[in-house]
Amino acid sequence: MTPSPRHASLTMSATAPVGVFDSGLGGLSVLRAIRAQLPDEALIYVADSRYAPYGERDDDFIADRTLAIGQWLVAQGAKALVVACNTATAQSIALVRQQLAIPLVGVEPGIKPAAQISRTRIVGVLATQATLRSIRFQALLDQYGSDCRFLCQPGHGLVEAVEQCDINSDALRTLLQSYLQPMLDAGADTLVLGCTHYPFLDAAIRDIAGEQLTLIDTSIAIAQQLERVLGRHALLASHDSHAGLPRFCSTSDGAHQRQLAALLLQIDAPVEQIEIASRRTAPPEYLSSAEPRP
Ligand code: DGL
């Protein structure tokens, strides 16, 4: 029997890079935490900005792109993959785990920590439409949130704003206020940032909510989880490996990625423009010529 890709053995080296992927620029908030936790790791970051936001896409599209980008990162020599996107994790982590032969770390909204700290037992959740409708998200609520009231709000328009490097405009604040005010009025004391783009809006959220809401951002927990996973597979880079700057890649022109990384992560690195074809995005003639012929 041919082993499934998950069980096929890949010879991976601890000096190989970790692949980090998001629909766009949000995963940079996770990359920031990974660099702080694991400064010796070389990183390749892929922003699928050409097709963001994923949150308004159908489930098959999200799975198709997630798998294609995961496969591309494996082909680039990634030793592990961080799916730094709640939406992609919610819709396709099981499929990607089945198909890729490298260790994987996904992200999910911090429902568990929110339920642990909320005193009013009223918790706001901002996430994409696709995350909120997913079975995985519903399972999280069932598992950890039974005695809390969760006010779940799709963050329509927020990913688009961050993709344009807008983290502070009047229009953005008005939009955020329309999402947060009903939570504040209902007595929420905790807000789950259920999308990796949203930590970049923390200052705007603070201006609206003051100290009433404790923000739950899981990026540090994800970086710690990555450390555990790499350790388990003997893939942690040694302290004398000189990781250098991340390799930044984008399926769009990368201009906003460079700007946001410089502004919020103090990383000034060029962004490679890449093309990653997939079943749902390639022209049919590309796919038929790319498929192996019998
Ligand atoms: N950063 C992605 C997430 O965490 C945004 C998804 C989108 O593109 O809508 O869900």
Residues whose N, C-alpha, C, O or C-beta is under 5 A from the ligand:
A	BS01	DGL	D22 S23 G26 G27 A52 P53 Y54 G55 E56 A84 C85 N86 T87 T128 V159 G194 C195 T196 H197
